[in-house]
């Protein structure tokens, strides 16, 4: 799974909120997730191709991964392995 940070808002050099795009496969459409790192919340805006409507395994894995990162070390881009 690939992720790419599109938009971010900086607050005291720490990222307060960001929008990440994620891709479940190499050539499908990107999905979009908005994060509020102050409140530790995320909202799926659009599912990526190959992500499942009900279980949303790729989006949930991306959310879990990013919410557990230190805000100072949030990646601009990353690829993470995922076994469904």
PADO-982299 format. One record per residue (C-alpha): residue in three letters; x, y, z; chain. Coordinates in Angstrom, 2 decimals. Example, Ala and Ser with C-alpha at 12.3 -4.5 7.8 and 13.67 -1.06 7.14 Angstrom:
! residues 2
   dotor         X         Y         Z   mikol
     ALA     12.30     -4.50      7.80       A
     SER     13.67     -1.06      7.14       A
***
This chain:
! residues 84
   dotor         X         Y         Z   mikol
     UNK      0.00      0.00      0.00       A
     UNK      1.33      3.45     -0.89       A
     UNK      0.51      6.72      0.87       A
     UNK      1.17     10.32     -0.09       A
     UNK      0.50     13.45      1.98       A
     UNK     -1.21     16.06     -0.19       A
     UNK     -2.09     18.94      2.13       A
     UNK     -0.91     19.74      5.62       A
     UNK     -1.41     22.48      8.14       A
     UNK      1.50     23.28     10.44       A
     UNK      0.94     24.36     14.03       A
     UNK      4.03     25.16     16.11       A
     UNK      6.12     22.95     13.75       A
     UNK      3.84     20.00     14.50       A
     UNK      1.34     18.76     11.95       A
     UNK     -2.17     19.36     13.32       A
     UNK     -4.13     18.09     10.32       A
     UNK     -3.35     16.48      6.98       A
     UNK     -4.95     14.83      4.00       A
     UNK     -3.34     11.62      2.79       A
     UNK     -3.93      9.78     -0.45       A
     UNK     -3.56      6.01     -0.32       A
     UNK     -3.43      3.34     -2.99       A
     UNK     -4.26     -0.32     -2.42       A
     UNK     -2.57     -1.55     -5.61       A
     UNK     -0.02     -0.21     -8.07       A
     UNK     -2.31      1.11    -10.78       A
     UNK     -5.71      1.81     -9.23       A
     UNK     -7.31      5.10     -8.25       A
     UNK     -6.11      6.73     -5.04       A
     UNK     -8.36      7.01     -1.98       A
     UNK     -8.37      9.97      0.39       A
     UNK     -8.26     10.13      4.19       A
     UNK     -8.36     13.32      6.28       A
     UNK     -6.59     13.29      9.64       A
     UNK     -6.87     15.50     12.71       A
     UNK     -3.77     14.62     14.71       A
     UNK     -4.71     16.89     17.61       A
     UNK     -7.85     14.85     18.27       A
     UNK     -6.39     11.57     16.91       A
     UNK     -9.27     11.13     14.46       A
     UNK     -9.52     10.27     10.79       A
     UNK    -12.26     10.35      8.19       A
     UNK    -12.29      8.33      4.97       A
     UNK    -13.30     10.71      2.19       A
     UNK    -12.93      8.30     -0.73       A
     UNK    -11.98      4.63     -0.86       A
     UNK     -9.14      3.57     -3.14       A
     UNK     -9.70      1.06     -5.92       A
     UNK     -9.57     -2.50     -4.55       A
     UNK    -10.51     -1.41     -1.02       A
     UNK    -13.72     -3.06      0.21       A
     UNK    -16.81     -0.95      0.97       A
     UNK    -17.76     -2.72      4.20       A
     UNK    -14.48     -3.74      5.84       A
     UNK    -12.15     -1.06      4.32       A
     UNK     -8.99     -3.01      5.28       A
     UNK     -6.49     -0.81      3.42       A
     UNK     -7.93      2.49      4.69       A
     UNK     -8.10      1.18      8.26       A
     UNK     -4.49     -0.03      8.08       A
     UNK     -3.35      3.37      6.76       A
     UNK     -5.28      5.16      9.53       A
     UNK     -3.82      2.94     12.24       A
     UNK     -0.30      3.35     10.87       A
     UNK     -0.45      7.15     10.69       A
     UNK     -2.24      7.74     14.00       A
     UNK      0.51      5.73     15.71       A
     UNK      3.34      7.78     14.16       A
     UNK      4.88     10.63     16.09       A
     UNK      3.59     13.87     14.56       A
     UNK      7.12     15.16     14.03       A
     UNK      7.94     12.07     11.97       A
     UNK      4.86     11.76      9.79       A
     UNK      5.89     10.63      6.32       A
     UNK      5.23     12.71      3.22       A
     UNK      5.24      9.48      1.24       A
     UNK      5.59      5.85      2.30       A
     UNK      4.96      2.31      1.18       A
     UNK      3.83     -0.19      3.82       A
     UNK      3.29     -3.90      3.44       A
     UNK     -0.14     -5.27      4.19       A
     UNK     -1.36     -8.85      4.38       A
     UNK     -5.13     -9.08      4.03       A
***
